[in-house]
Amino acid sequence: MTSVITLTTDFGTRDGYAAQMKGVMLSINPHVRLIDATHAVEPFSVQHGALVLKGLSRYFPPGTIHVAVVDPGVGSVRRGLALRCRGQIYIGPDNGLFSMVLSGCGQKEIRQITNPDYMLTDPHPTFHGRDVFAPVAANISAGKSLEAVGPQVQDPVELPVLSVERSDDGIQGEIIYVDRFGNLTSNIGAEMLTKQVKTVSVGDAKISGLKRFFQEVPKGAPVALVNSFGFLEIAVNQGNAADALGISTGSRVRIKWA
């Protein structure tokens, strides 16, 4: 049986941690197709990992298995999860990493990983990615059932909902992520943009309206648009918005309606 498994971690590529996970999965199912989504999630940033999963999951075929390991609580009492949502399976720690995937999922199945037959013997307390999550994914890809992973879970951990304030004249939110280009993702979803936008303000910058893509403004100019994650983003055309505007996560963003 051939299946696709994606890997999303904050491990980087220097130390071989991701390669160890791949070795485990290939030993269990040598026919599996392994895809590195990213190993450059900001260390310990569950929020960043959740955004990555939200962005990539819709573009993979039904039956894909996503292993995600951003796990500052590894070895503690936090649970490991295997869940099915929209025909795909997600495996990783129960720390809010799957919050954005589960949001609006509808019918879903969530199970706690407890079955030792799906794991390596004597899992190391600091490397559940290799010893728990990787073998669970590989065993499911080889045809074992999700149902046998462990008992059902009704209360997965969710990330705190960051405040978005609405008023008659606009919306106020905050920056939740800065990507490698310095683009600033806010927590204001596209579905909240129900009226024509007059201005978007962040820090000392005030940007007129929304654009569809970066080059609708001159090189070096700030621009506001809806990014590929489906959130309002502040960018600088061919520049670094975080540096140019002096903005980081937690900075407030205000939209004023026309």
Secondary structure, DSSP 8 states (H G I E B T S, - for coil): ---EEEEEES--SSSSHHHHHHHHHHHH-TT-EEEEEES-S-TT-HHHHHHHHHHHHTTS-TT-EEEEE--TTTTSS--EEEEEETTEEEEEESSSTTHHHHTT--SEEEEE---GGGS-SS--TT-HIIIIIHHHHHHHHTT--SGGG--B-S----------EEETTEEEEEEEEE-TT--EEEEEEGGG--S-EEEEEETTEEEES-BSSGGGS-TT-EEEEE-TTSEEEEEETTB-HHHHHT--TT-EEEEEE-
